[in-house]
Amino acid sequence: MLSLQEISDRLEIEDLMVRYSHAVDTQQWDLLDEVFTADAHIDYSAMGGACGGLTEIKTFLATVMPNFPAFQHLISNSSITVDGDNATGRTMCNNPMLVGEPGNQNLMLCGLWYLDTFTRVGGNWRIARRVEEKSYMFLAAGPGNGSQ
């Protein structure tokens, strides 16, 4: 049976991951300062992205994400293990993204898992390490691009 503290920790960690998705999907990069530790290691290389610290990743996201006309980060099926002020998690992410110019757009479907290490800092959970694990990446032709 889970203790009230562990239930609270799990809910706080799940909320943290939702805040990450919200920050990226609304392109509010400074909100990531409230999601990651200052010395976080973030590795998006499995899906073709950057790897580095928080400052480098914020710069990477601010440069790359505006090139996609639309995108969403849909997270689910979190498996979280809490051990005091530290935790680990594996969370599924479905990330559909539009690519191309208006009138010539395709839908890229990205499936991945976030492998996270969390730590409690000043009473709040933060992501100390995030590594993406690729499941699939698929480019579907959009209307007028060969699909029906």
C-alpha positions as CSV (number, residue, x, y, z in Angstrom):
1,M,0.0,0.0,0.0
2,L,1.3,3.5,-0.9
3,S,1.8,6.0,1.9
4,L,0.2,9.4,1.6
5,Q,3.7,10.9,1.0
6,E,4.4,8.6,-1.9
7,I,0.9,9.3,-3.4
8,S,1.7,13.0,-3.1
9,D,5.2,12.6,-4.6
10,R,3.8,10.7,-7.5
11,L,1.1,13.3,-8.3
12,E,3.7,16.1,-8.0
13,I,6.0,14.3,-10.4
14,E,3.2,13.7,-12.9
15,D,2.3,17.4,-12.6
16,L,5.9,18.3,-13.3
17,M,5.9,16.3,-16.5
18,V,2.7,18.0,-17.6
19,R,4.3,21.4,-16.9
20,Y,7.2,20.3,-19.1
21,S,4.8,19.5,-22.0
22,H,2.9,22.7,-21.5
23,A,6.2,24.8,-21.5
24,V,7.4,23.1,-24.7
25,D,4.0,23.2,-26.5
26,T,3.5,26.9,-25.6
27,Q,7.1,27.7,-26.4
28,Q,7.6,29.3,-22.9
29,W,11.2,28.2,-22.5
30,D,11.8,30.0,-19.2
31,L,9.2,27.8,-17.6
32,L,11.7,24.9,-18.0
33,D,13.7,26.6,-15.2
34,E,10.9,25.4,-12.9
35,V,10.9,21.9,-14.4
36,F,14.6,21.0,-14.5
37,T,17.4,21.3,-12.0
38,A,19.9,24.0,-12.8
39,D,22.5,21.3,-13.6
40,A,20.2,19.0,-15.4
41,H,21.5,16.7,-18.2
42,I,19.0,16.4,-21.1
43,D,19.5,14.0,-24.0
44,Y,17.2,14.3,-27.0
45,S,19.7,12.6,-29.4
46,A,17.7,9.4,-29.8
47,M,15.1,11.4,-31.8
48,G,17.7,13.5,-33.6
49,G,17.9,16.3,-31.2
50,A,20.5,17.9,-29.0
51,C,22.1,16.7,-25.8
52,G,23.4,19.0,-23.1
53,G,22.6,21.2,-20.1
54,L,19.4,23.3,-19.5
55,T,20.8,26.4,-21.2
56,E,21.8,24.5,-24.3
57,I,18.5,22.7,-24.5
58,K,16.5,25.9,-24.1
59,T,18.4,27.4,-27.0
60,F,18.0,24.3,-29.1
61,L,14.2,24.2,-28.5
62,A,13.8,28.0,-29.1
63,T,15.6,27.5,-32.4
64,V,14.0,24.3,-33.7
65,M,10.4,24.3,-32.4
66,P,9.2,27.4,-34.3
67,N,9.9,25.6,-37.5
68,F,7.0,23.2,-36.8
69,P,3.6,24.8,-37.5
70,A,1.9,22.6,-34.9
71,F,2.8,20.0,-32.3
72,Q,1.7,18.4,-29.1
73,H,3.4,16.4,-26.4
74,L,1.0,13.8,-25.1
75,I,2.3,11.9,-22.1
76,S,1.0,8.8,-20.4
77,N,1.7,5.4,-18.7
78,S,4.2,6.8,-16.2
79,S,6.1,4.2,-14.2
80,I,7.5,6.1,-11.2
81,T,9.6,4.8,-8.4
82,V,10.1,7.1,-5.4
83,D,13.0,6.7,-2.9
84,G,13.0,9.6,-0.5
85,D,14.0,12.8,-2.2
86,N,14.9,11.0,-5.4
87,A,12.8,9.2,-8.0
88,T,13.0,7.5,-11.4
89,G,10.4,7.3,-14.1
90,R,9.7,6.0,-17.5
91,T,6.9,7.9,-19.3
92,M,5.4,7.3,-22.8
93,C,5.2,10.3,-25.1
94,N,3.3,10.6,-28.3
95,N,4.5,13.7,-30.2
96,P,2.7,14.5,-33.4
97,M,4.2,17.4,-35.4
98,L,3.3,19.2,-38.6
99,V,6.2,19.7,-41.0
100,G,6.4,21.7,-44.2
101,E,4.8,24.9,-45.5
102,P,1.1,25.7,-45.6
103,G,-0.5,23.8,-48.5
104,N,2.4,21.2,-48.4
105,Q,2.4,19.9,-44.9
106,N,2.9,16.4,-43.6
107,L,2.3,14.9,-40.2
108,M,5.3,13.4,-38.4
109,L,4.4,11.0,-35.7
110,C,7.0,10.5,-33.0
111,G,6.7,7.8,-30.3
112,L,9.2,7.8,-27.4
113,W,9.7,7.3,-23.7
114,Y,11.2,9.8,-21.3
115,L,13.6,8.1,-19.0
116,D,13.9,10.5,-16.1
117,T,15.7,10.9,-12.8
118,F,14.0,13.3,-10.4
119,T,15.2,15.0,-7.3
120,R,13.4,17.1,-4.7
121,V,15.0,20.6,-4.5
122,G,13.7,23.1,-1.9
123,G,10.6,20.9,-1.4
124,N,9.8,20.8,-5.1
125,W,10.4,18.0,-7.6
126,R,12.6,18.7,-10.6
127,I,14.0,16.6,-13.4
128,A,17.7,16.1,-12.9
129,R,18.3,13.9,-15.9
130,R,16.1,13.2,-19.0
131,V,17.0,10.8,-21.8
132,E,14.7,10.0,-24.7
133,E,14.3,6.4,-25.8
134,K,13.0,6.1,-29.4
135,S,10.1,3.9,-30.2
136,Y,9.2,5.1,-33.7
137,M,9.2,8.1,-36.1
138,F,6.9,8.1,-39.0
139,L,6.1,10.7,-41.7
140,A,2.6,10.6,-43.0
141,A,1.7,12.4,-46.2
142,G,-0.8,15.2,-45.7
143,P,-3.8,16.2,-47.9
144,G,-2.6,16.9,-51.4
145,N,0.6,15.1,-50.7
146,G,-0.4,11.6,-51.7
147,S,-2.8,10.6,-48.9
148,Q,-6.6,10.3,-49.1
